[in-house]
Amino acid sequence: MAEYKRPESLKKTPSGFCPGCMHSLATKLIAEVVGEMGQVENAVHIVPVGCSTLNLAYWQGDVLGAAHGRAPAVATGFKRTNPDRLVFSYQGDGDLAAIGLAEIMGAANRGENFTVIFFNNQTYGMTGGQMAPTTLIGQKTTTTRYGRDPETTGYPMKMCELISTLEAPAFVARYALNTPKGCKDAKKAIRKAFEIQMAGKGFSFIELLGNCPTNWGLSPLQTLEYMESNTIPYFVPGVYKDKYKDEVK
């Protein structure tokens, strides 16, 4: 039986994420892929403002901090000047789809050769639980006390669908972290995205559907049920674009 070991790209630091939060799980999956690919010393982890910022304390390798929403801009500059490095940003939905919408769409449209990992938990997690662009219809937040109303706040944004309409992106996929299979598929997609980048084939975007027990006002177990009944039917998992499906498995 294989013995589980902490990924070598993570420090031996206790997690500061809320109990049951899937940010911890997403971080572990990314770290496992980086280690398995032998990229610990070569990887550059770019984090903006939000829950993802906690990875400044956990990541063993190089980390760059960015202003809120600006991780794709920082990634663009670093990757263009260091083309051999494995560069990826890790961003939440408020950061990427609201404050940084122009940044992510610009980088994707240019086909920049780095990877974006997008954690979608339908809320501004660290900054107060406000409505995010991905907040579901009827979902309650601190700024939608009676649930999101599309007549006043519009509809939840589907970032994989938006980005896949652009010509340049090489690989765009979404997976949910509420089941073992979803985690396995997500890890496989992260690895493929990194391999596409290291082969110089362009921009890749991986969306991870997660939870937020604290701001959803649910227990960790209840969030799994909520994701199955509400999140996943709207944000359907799968591959949305793959230019190199026959070249990179």
N, C-alpha and C positions, 0 to 999 in steps of 0.2 A: 504494500500500500504506500502510495506517495505521501511524503510528509509535507504539509503546507508550510511555506516560509514567507516571511514578509518580503515583498518586492524590494530588490536592492536599491531602487531609485526612490524609496521612501525612507525618511528618517524614523528613528525609533521614538516617535513623539505621539502621545495619546491624541486621538481625534478630538477636535473642538467643535465638530458639526453636531447639530441637535440629534438626540437619540432617534434612530430610525430613519434619519435623512439619507437619501441615496447619493448625495454628493460624496460621501465616504466610499461608497461602492464604485461610483464612476471613477474616482481618483485611483482606486486600487486597480481597476481594469486597465486604465491608461498606463499605470506604472508597470503592471505585469507585461504589457506589450512592449514597452520601451526596454525592459530588462531582457525579455526573450529575443528581441531583435539585436541585442548587444549595443544599444544606443544610449546607455546611461550617461556616458561622458560627452556624447555628441548632441543630446537633446536639449532644446531650449524651450522652456515652459513659459508662456506669456499669459499673465493674469491681469484683468482690469479690476474695477471696484465691484464688490458684491461678495457672496459666499465663497466664490472661487478664490478670493484673495487669501483665504486661510491656507491655501496650498503654498504660500510663501514660507510657512512654518513646517510644512511636511515634505516638500520636494527635496531630494538629495542633490540633484544636479543644478544647472543654471536656470535661474528664473528672472524674468523681466516684468516689472510692474508697469501698467499703463493706466492712463486716465479712463474714467468711466466711458465705456463704449468704444474706446480707441485701440483696443488690442489688434485688430486687423491692420491698422496703420503702422503700429510698432512692428508687427510681424513682417509686413511688407519691407520696411526699411532694413530690418535685421537680415532677413532671408536674401534680399538682393545683394547685400554686402558680404554675406556668409553662405553662399549657395550650397555648401556641403553639409551644413548643419540640419538636423531634424527639428523643424520649428512648428510648434502648434500653440494655438490659443485655446483657453478653456473659459467659456462665457455663459452667463445665465441669460434668461429671456428678457428681463428688463434691460440689461446691459446691451445685449446684441440686437434685439428686435425693436427697441425703442430709442434709447440714447445713441446707440451705435448703428442704427439701420443704414445710414448712408455709407458708413465705413465697411460694413460687411458686404453690402451690395456692390460697392465699388471694387473691393478686392476680388470678389467672385467674378465680376464682369471682366476684370483684367486677366483673370486666370492666374493669379499669383500662386507660386509654387510652395504653398504651405497648407497646413491642415487646421480647420476650425472644429472644435468639439463643443457643441451647443447643448447645455443642460436646460431642459424645458420642464419647469415645475409650475408654470402658470401663475407665478407671483413674483413680486420683488421680495426676495427672501430676507436679506440682511437689512435692508433700508426701511422696513416698516410694514411689509405685507400689503402694499398697494396693488391695484390692478396693473397687470402687465399686458403687453400686446397679445399674449397667448392665453390670458384668462378666459375660461369658458363662459358661454352664455348661462346666466343664472348663478355663476360662481360668486360667492361672497368674499370681499376683500375689505381692507380698511377704507378704501375709497369707493367701493360699491357695496354699501351696507345691505342692500336688498337684492344683491345679485347683479351681474353685468347685464345691461340692457343695450341691445344692438342699435336701438333707435337713437341713443345718445352717445354711445361709446364705440360703435362699430362692432365688427366681428373679430374673433380670434384669428391671428395671422398664422398662416402655415408656411414656415420658412423653407422647409425642404421643397415644397411645391413651387414657391417663388424662385428660389435659387436654381432649381432644375430647368426653369424656362430660359435661363441665360445660355449663351452659346459656349462660353469658355470653361465652366466647371467640368472636371474630369469624373468626379465620383461624389454622389449625394445620396445619403441613406439615413433612415430613422429606425431606432429600436427602443423598446421599453424595458426598463430594469426591474419590473415587478415579478419576474419569473426567472428560474434558472436558464431556461431556453433563451429568453430575451437577453440575459447577460452574456450568454455564450455567443449569440449572434452579434451583439454589440461589440464584443471583444474582437471577433473575427473582422468586423467592418473597420474598427479602429486600425487594426494591423494592415488591412488592405489600403486604407487611406495613407498610412505612413509609407507603405511600400511604393504606392503611386508617387508620392512626393519624392522619395529618395531616388526614384527612377527618372525624376525630372519631368513628370507628365502633367503637372499642373495642380490646380486648386481642388481640394477635397473638403467635404462638409459632412460631419456626422452629428445627427441630433439624437440625444439620449432623453427619453421621457422619464422623469423622476417625480418625486413627491416633495411635500413640505408639511410634515405633521404639525409644526408649530403654527404656521400661518393658515393652514387649512382648518385648524381646530379639530383635528382627528388624531386618533391613536395611530402608530405606525401600521398596525394590522388593518385598520379601517382605510388607510390611504391606499393599500394594495387593492382593496375592493373598489374604491372610488376610481382608481386608474383603469381597472378592468371595465367598469360600467360607463365611465364618462370620458376619461382622457384618451384612451386607445381608439374608441370608435370615431373620435373626431380627428385625432392625429394618427392616422393609420401607419403602422410600421411597414418598412420595406425599402427596397432600393428604388430611388427616383431617377437616378441617372448614373450610367456606368459606361464611359467611353472605352474602357479597356478590359471588359469582362472576359475576353478570351486571352488576355495577356497576363493579367495579374489576378490570381485566384484568391 
